[in-house]
Amino acid sequence: MADSTREELGDTDAPVEDEVVEAFDRIVDEGAQRLHRSWREVLATGFAGGLEVGAGVVALLAVYAETRSHLLAGLAFSIGFIALMLARSELFTEGFLVPVTAVVAGRAGPGQLAKLWAGTLVANLAGGWVVMWLVVHALPELGATAVESARTFVDAPLGLTSVCLAVLAGAFITLMTRMQHGAESEAGKLAAAVAGAFLLAGLVLFHSVLDSLIVFGAIHAGGPMDYADWLAWFWYTTLLNIAGGLFVVTALRLVRSKELIQRERAAVRAGD
């Protein structure tokens, strides 16, 4: 497909463009597959994603409790992103590039995107809630660390700093997704997962799923916070994660791929 696409676009001598075309085709094909999942598949992959992110949160809390270093804890959290990648589960904030590109290319509709986002987010939180309940009761010493860490989020006022932390989280995880789809080897994809985890958890950015699990752990441990406190932080963090992923990273990718998107939309129309 890459060779024929290159000829259609009038580009016959740029190997770098071949790589762009191949990456775009992979993104659109994968996005279309994810967007056409049934509700059962969306919820199952999302719940599994919550469990796997929860594994990363356990590692984060354990390392932070021992070292008091957010940077080392961020590296430990990469276990969660590596598990997500290898198990091919679904994380809500990884849906800002691949599925959106498929929708823009005409391979699915906005309603299917809304189903993927909503179902995945709810299932991620449900799976993470279960993991954190188990962790707090199995490893109660981590409960105090969860309470300490959760205060960073639930006590944060909605101001410029919080907005920027949430926008950066959405942008960086979408960049991680882009890096993984541009990588030609498993080693490259693993490196992107570690880099994404380091940025998100190591810098304590505001991530709607990752940090929600920390708050859930604090609530399970009897910390001085409740679900109303979590919601007061969660709603704006989620919206700003979406904004960061869509407008900082995905929009640039779509502009770069304008001709490819036009080709794909024409092919979809021709097939109707």
C-alpha positions as a LaTeX table, in Angstrom:
\begin{tabular}{lrrr}
\hline
Residue & $x$ (\AA) & $y$ (\AA) & $z$ (\AA) \\
\hline
Met1 & 0.00 & 0.00 & 0.00 \\
Ala2 & 2.87 & 2.37 & 0.73 \\
Asp3 & 4.23 & 2.24 & $-2.85$ \\
Ser4 & 0.84 & 2.87 & $-4.47$ \\
Thr5 & 0.11 & 5.67 & $-2.03$ \\
Arg6 & 3.43 & 7.33 & $-2.74$ \\
Glu7 & 2.71 & 7.25 & $-6.48$ \\
Glu8 & $-0.76$ & 8.73 & $-5.93$ \\
Leu9 & 0.80 & 11.56 & $-3.94$ \\
Gly10 & 3.44 & 12.21 & $-6.56$ \\
Asp11 & 6.33 & 11.26 & $-4.27$ \\
Thr12 & 8.62 & 8.57 & $-5.69$ \\
Asp13 & 12.04 & 9.29 & $-4.26$ \\
Ala14 & 11.74 & 9.89 & $-0.52$ \\
Pro15 & 12.26 & 6.85 & 1.71 \\
Val16 & 11.29 & 8.88 & 4.76 \\
Glu17 & 7.89 & 9.46 & 3.19 \\
Asp18 & 7.52 & 5.70 & 2.78 \\
Glu19 & 7.87 & 5.37 & 6.55 \\
Val20 & 5.28 & 8.09 & 7.12 \\
Val21 & 2.82 & 6.36 & 4.81 \\
Glu22 & 3.37 & 2.97 & 6.44 \\
Ala23 & 2.94 & 4.45 & 9.92 \\
Phe24 & $-0.24$ & 6.24 & 8.86 \\
Asp25 & $-1.70$ & 3.07 & 7.36 \\
Arg26 & $-0.92$ & 1.13 & 10.53 \\
Ile27 & $-2.54$ & 3.80 & 12.68 \\
Val28 & $-5.71$ & 3.94 & 10.58 \\
Asp29 & $-6.06$ & 0.16 & 10.38 \\
Glu30 & $-5.54$ & $-0.28$ & 14.12 \\
Gly31 & $-7.84$ & 2.61 & 14.93 \\
Ala32 & $-10.63$ & 1.19 & 12.78 \\
Gln33 & $-10.32$ & $-2.20$ & 14.48 \\
Arg34 & $-10.49$ & $-0.65$ & 17.95 \\
Leu35 & $-13.45$ & 1.55 & 17.04 \\
His36 & $-15.48$ & $-1.36$ & 15.70 \\
Arg37 & $-15.23$ & $-3.38$ & 18.91 \\
Ser38 & $-18.41$ & $-4.45$ & 20.65 \\
Trp39 & $-19.30$ & $-3.09$ & 24.07 \\
Arg40 & $-18.14$ & $-6.37$ & 25.59 \\
Glu41 & $-14.73$ & $-6.04$ & 23.97 \\
Val42 & $-14.39$ & $-2.36$ & 24.91 \\
Leu43 & $-15.22$ & $-3.00$ & 28.56 \\
Ala44 & $-13.08$ & $-6.12$ & 28.80 \\
Thr45 & $-9.96$ & $-4.52$ & 27.31 \\
Gly46 & $-10.54$ & $-1.39$ & 29.37 \\
Phe47 & $-10.92$ & $-3.34$ & 32.62 \\
Ala48 & $-7.74$ & $-5.26$ & 31.84 \\
Gly49 & $-6.02$ & $-1.95$ & 31.15 \\
Gly50 & $-7.05$ & $-0.71$ & 34.60 \\
Leu51 & $-5.59$ & $-3.82$ & 36.20 \\
Glu52 & $-2.30$ & $-3.36$ & 34.36 \\
Val53 & $-2.01$ & 0.34 & 35.20 \\
Gly54 & $-2.76$ & $-0.70$ & 38.76 \\
Ala55 & 0.28 & $-2.97$ & 38.69 \\
Gly56 & 2.36 & 0.02 & 37.69 \\
Val57 & 0.87 & 2.12 & 40.50 \\
Val58 & 1.81 & $-0.58$ & 43.03 \\
Ala59 & 5.41 & $-0.44$ & 41.80 \\
Leu60 & 5.32 & 3.36 & 41.91 \\
Leu61 & 4.10 & 3.46 & 45.51 \\
Ala62 & 6.56 & 0.79 & 46.66 \\
Val63 & 9.57 & 2.53 & 45.14 \\
Tyr64 & 8.50 & 5.97 & 46.36 \\
Ala65 & 7.99 & 4.62 & 49.88 \\
Glu66 & 11.57 & 3.33 & 49.91 \\
Thr67 & 13.39 & 6.08 & 48.02 \\
Arg68 & 11.21 & 9.22 & 48.33 \\
Ser69 & 12.17 & 9.87 & 44.71 \\
His70 & 9.41 & 10.65 & 42.23 \\
Leu71 & 11.81 & 10.07 & 39.34 \\
Leu72 & 12.67 & 6.54 & 40.43 \\
Ala73 & 9.02 & 5.87 & 41.16 \\
Gly74 & 8.17 & 7.04 & 37.63 \\
Leu75 & 10.61 & 4.52 & 36.18 \\
Ala76 & 9.03 & 1.80 & 38.31 \\
Phe77 & 5.60 & 2.77 & 37.00 \\
Ser78 & 6.76 & 1.86 & 33.48 \\
Ile79 & 5.80 & $-1.71$ & 34.44 \\
Gly80 & 2.20 & $-0.63$ & 33.89 \\
Phe81 & 2.77 & 0.79 & 30.41 \\
Ile82 & 4.90 & $-2.18$ & 29.38 \\
Ala83 & 2.12 & $-4.53$ & 30.53 \\
Leu84 & $-0.43$ & $-2.49$ & 28.56 \\
Met85 & 1.67 & $-2.71$ & 25.42 \\
Leu86 & 2.44 & $-6.42$ & 25.64 \\
Ala87 & $-1.09$ & $-7.44$ & 26.64 \\
Arg88 & $-2.65$ & $-5.09$ & 24.05 \\
Ser89 & $-5.13$ & $-3.75$ & 26.55 \\
Glu90 & $-6.79$ & $-0.33$ & 26.33 \\
Leu91 & $-6.00$ & 2.84 & 28.27 \\
Phe92 & $-8.33$ & 5.81 & 27.91 \\
Thr93 & $-5.59$ & 8.36 & 27.32 \\
Glu94 & $-4.02$ & 6.22 & 24.59 \\
Gly95 & $-7.13$ & 6.87 & 22.50 \\
Phe96 & $-6.28$ & 10.42 & 21.44 \\
Leu97 & $-4.20$ & 9.62 & 18.35 \\
Val98 & $-4.99$ & 6.26 & 16.76 \\
Pro99 & $-8.83$ & 6.17 & 16.98 \\
Val100 & $-9.15$ & 9.89 & 16.22 \\
Thr101 & $-7.03$ & 9.50 & 13.09 \\
Ala102 & $-9.28$ & 6.63 & 11.95 \\
Val103 & $-12.37$ & 8.79 & 12.47 \\
Val104 & $-10.89$ & 11.73 & 10.57 \\
Ala105 & $-9.91$ & 9.33 & 7.77 \\
Gly106 & $-13.54$ & 8.23 & 7.48 \\
Arg107 & $-13.05$ & 4.67 & 8.73 \\
Ala108 & $-15.43$ & 5.12 & 11.70 \\
Gly109 & $-17.80$ & 7.68 & 13.17 \\
Pro110 & $-17.80$ & 10.03 & 16.17 \\
Gly111 & $-20.32$ & 7.81 & 17.95 \\
Gln112 & $-17.91$ & 4.88 & 17.86 \\
Leu113 & $-15.17$ & 7.13 & 19.23 \\
Ala114 & $-17.43$ & 8.23 & 22.07 \\
Lys115 & $-18.22$ & 4.58 & 22.87 \\
Leu116 & $-14.52$ & 3.68 & 22.95 \\
Trp117 & $-13.61$ & 6.63 & 25.14 \\
Ala118 & $-16.50$ & 6.33 & 27.59 \\
Gly119 & $-16.37$ & 2.55 & 27.89 \\
Thr120 & $-12.61$ & 2.46 & 28.26 \\
Leu121 & $-12.49$ & 5.24 & 30.86 \\
Val122 & $-15.17$ & 3.65 & 33.05 \\
Ala123 & $-13.60$ & 0.19 & 32.72 \\
Asn124 & $-10.08$ & 1.53 & 33.44 \\
Leu125 & $-11.32$ & 3.13 & 36.65 \\
Ala126 & $-13.24$ & 0.01 & 37.66 \\
Gly127 & $-10.25$ & $-2.28$ & 37.10 \\
Gly128 & $-7.95$ & 0.12 & 38.91 \\
Trp129 & $-10.36$ & 0.47 & 41.84 \\
Val130 & $-10.34$ & $-3.30$ & 42.31 \\
Val131 & $-6.54$ & $-3.52$ & 42.17 \\
Met132 & $-6.10$ & $-0.70$ & 44.68 \\
Trp133 & $-8.59$ & $-2.29$ & 47.10 \\
Leu134 & $-6.60$ & $-5.51$ & 46.96 \\
Val135 & $-3.27$ & $-3.70$ & 47.32 \\
Val136 & $-4.28$ & $-1.64$ & 50.35 \\
His137 & $-5.54$ & $-4.74$ & 52.15 \\
Ala138 & $-2.64$ & $-6.96$ & 51.08 \\
Leu139 & 0.11 & $-4.35$ & 51.59 \\
Pro140 & $-1.27$ & $-1.90$ & 54.16 \\
Glu141 & 2.09 & $-0.18$ & 54.49 \\
Leu142 & 1.53 & 1.27 & 51.02 \\
Gly143 & $-1.73$ & 2.86 & 52.16 \\
Ala144 & 0.06 & 5.70 & 53.93 \\
Thr145 & 2.13 & 6.37 & 50.82 \\
Ala146 & $-1.03$ & 6.46 & 48.72 \\
Val147 & $-2.62$ & 8.96 & 51.12 \\
Glu148 & 0.44 & 11.19 & 50.99 \\
Ser149 & 0.62 & 11.03 & 47.19 \\
Ala150 & $-3.12$ & 11.52 & 46.68 \\
Arg151 & $-3.07$ & 14.87 & 48.50 \\
Thr152 & $-1.04$ & 16.27 & 45.60 \\
Phe153 & $-4.10$ & 15.87 & 43.41 \\
Val154 & $-7.17$ & 16.34 & 45.59 \\
Asp155 & $-5.69$ & 19.41 & 47.32 \\
Ala156 & $-4.62$ & 21.07 & 44.08 \\
Pro157 & $-6.61$ & 24.22 & 43.22 \\
Leu158 & $-7.90$ & 24.61 & 39.68 \\
Gly159 & $-5.40$ & 27.18 & 38.48 \\
Leu160 & $-2.77$ & 27.68 & 35.82 \\
Thr161 & $-0.39$ & 25.10 & 37.31 \\
Ser162 & $-3.04$ & 22.37 & 37.47 \\
Val163 & $-4.20$ & 23.16 & 33.94 \\
Cys164 & $-0.68$ & 22.93 & 32.55 \\
Leu165 & 0.06 & 19.69 & 34.43 \\
Ala166 & $-3.05$ & 18.05 & 32.95 \\
Val167 & $-2.47$ & 19.35 & 29.42 \\
Leu168 & 1.13 & 18.12 & 29.49 \\
Ala169 & $-0.01$ & 14.68 & 30.69 \\
Gly170 & $-2.38$ & 14.33 & 27.76 \\
Ala171 & 0.25 & 15.56 & 25.31 \\
Phe172 & 3.05 & 13.35 & 26.63 \\
Ile173 & 1.05 & 10.12 & 26.64 \\
Thr174 & $-0.16$ & 10.84 & 23.12 \\
Leu175 & 3.45 & 11.45 & 22.13 \\
Met176 & 4.28 & 8.07 & 23.67 \\
Thr177 & 1.60 & 6.48 & 21.49 \\
Arg178 & 3.01 & 8.20 & 18.40 \\
Met179 & 6.53 & 7.03 & 19.26 \\
Gln180 & 5.36 & 3.44 & 19.69 \\
His181 & 3.62 & 3.44 & 16.32 \\
Gly182 & 6.68 & 4.91 & 14.67 \\
Ala183 & 9.01 & 2.32 & 16.20 \\
Glu184 & 10.05 & $-0.57$ & 14.00 \\
Ser185 & 11.12 & $-2.89$ & 16.83 \\
Glu186 & 9.77 & $-4.10$ & 20.14 \\
Ala187 & 12.77 & $-2.53$ & 21.84 \\
Gly188 & 11.79 & 0.86 & 20.46 \\
Lys189 & 8.23 & 0.45 & 21.69 \\
Leu190 & 9.45 & $-0.57$ & 25.13 \\
Ala191 & 11.73 & 2.48 & 25.26 \\
Ala192 & 8.76 & 4.71 & 24.43 \\
Ala193 & 6.72 & 3.10 & 27.24 \\
Val194 & 9.50 & 3.74 & 29.76 \\
Ala195 & 9.91 & 7.32 & 28.56 \\
Gly196 & 6.18 & 7.99 & 28.80 \\
Ala197 & 5.99 & 6.56 & 32.32 \\
Phe198 & 9.00 & 8.61 & 33.44 \\
Leu199 & 7.43 & 11.84 & 32.18 \\
Leu200 & 3.95 & 11.18 & 33.56 \\
Ala201 & 4.71 & 9.64 & 36.93 \\
Gly202 & 8.24 & 10.89 & 37.49 \\
Leu203 & 7.22 & 14.52 & 37.02 \\
Val204 & 3.89 & 14.00 & 38.84 \\
Leu205 & 1.77 & 15.27 & 35.97 \\
Phe206 & $-2.02$ & 15.13 & 36.30 \\
His207 & $-3.19$ & 11.95 & 34.54 \\
Ser208 & $-6.87$ & 11.07 & 34.83 \\
Val209 & $-6.45$ & 7.30 & 35.23 \\
Leu210 & $-3.03$ & 6.86 & 36.83 \\
Asp211 & $-3.62$ & 9.44 & 39.54 \\
Ser212 & $-7.21$ & 8.34 & 40.12 \\
Leu213 & $-5.87$ & 4.95 & 41.15 \\
Ile214 & $-3.59$ & 6.60 & 43.69 \\
Val215 & $-6.59$ & 8.49 & 45.09 \\
Phe216 & $-8.64$ & 5.27 & 45.20 \\
Gly217 & $-5.84$ & 3.66 & 47.19 \\
Ala218 & $-5.88$ & 6.57 & 49.63 \\
Ile219 & $-9.66$ & 6.31 & 50.06 \\
His220 & $-9.43$ & 2.55 & 50.62 \\
Ala221 & $-6.74$ & 3.25 & 53.25 \\
Gly222 & $-9.05$ & 5.61 & 55.14 \\
Gly223 & $-7.34$ & 8.83 & 54.11 \\
Pro224 & $-8.89$ & 12.27 & 54.71 \\
Met225 & $-10.56$ & 12.41 & 51.30 \\
Asp226 & $-13.60$ & 10.96 & 49.57 \\
Tyr227 & $-15.02$ & 10.42 & 46.11 \\
Ala228 & $-16.37$ & 13.98 & 45.96 \\
Asp229 & $-12.82$ & 15.26 & 46.43 \\
Trp230 & $-11.68$ & 12.92 & 43.66 \\
Leu231 & $-14.43$ & 14.06 & 41.27 \\
Ala232 & $-13.61$ & 17.72 & 41.89 \\
Trp233 & $-10.11$ & 17.02 & 40.51 \\
Phe234 & $-11.02$ & 14.31 & 38.01 \\
Trp235 & $-13.47$ & 16.19 & 35.79 \\
Tyr236 & $-11.13$ & 18.97 & 34.73 \\
Thr237 & $-8.10$ & 16.69 & 34.54 \\
Thr238 & $-9.90$ & 14.40 & 32.09 \\
Leu239 & $-10.99$ & 17.27 & 29.85 \\
Leu240 & $-7.52$ & 18.80 & 29.86 \\
Asn241 & $-5.87$ & 15.43 & 29.15 \\
Ile242 & $-8.08$ & 15.21 & 26.07 \\
Ala243 & $-7.20$ & 18.77 & 25.07 \\
Gly244 & $-3.48$ & 18.12 & 25.45 \\
Gly245 & $-3.61$ & 14.90 & 23.47 \\
Leu246 & $-5.76$ & 16.27 & 20.66 \\
Phe247 & $-4.50$ & 19.81 & 20.19 \\
Val248 & $-0.82$ & 19.50 & 21.09 \\
Val249 & 0.07 & 16.21 & 19.36 \\
Thr250 & $-2.77$ & 14.70 & 17.31 \\
Ala251 & $-3.63$ & 17.90 & 15.46 \\
Leu252 & $-0.04$ & 18.26 & 14.26 \\
Arg253 & $-0.04$ & 14.65 & 13.08 \\
Leu254 & $-3.26$ & 15.21 & 11.16 \\
Val255 & $-1.88$ & 18.33 & 9.49 \\
Arg256 & 1.24 & 16.40 & 8.53 \\
Ser257 & $-0.91$ & 13.62 & 7.04 \\
Lys258 & $-3.41$ & 15.81 & 5.20 \\
Glu259 & $-2.86$ & 14.20 & 1.78 \\
Leu260 & $-2.99$ & 10.70 & 3.25 \\
Ile261 & $-6.26$ & 11.50 & 5.03 \\
Gln262 & $-7.76$ & 12.81 & 1.78 \\
Arg263 & $-6.69$ & 9.63 & 0.00 \\
Glu264 & $-8.19$ & 7.44 & 2.71 \\
Arg265 & $-11.48$ & 9.32 & 2.74 \\
Ala266 & $-11.69$ & 9.03 & $-1.04$ \\
Ala267 & $-11.07$ & 5.29 & $-0.84$ \\
Val268 & $-13.84$ & 4.94 & 1.78 \\
Arg269 & $-16.26$ & 6.89 & $-0.41$ \\
Ala270 & $-15.35$ & 4.78 & $-3.43$ \\
Gly271 & $-16.07$ & 1.63 & $-1.47$ \\
Asp272 & $-19.54$ & 2.76 & $-0.34$ \\
\hline
\end{tabular}
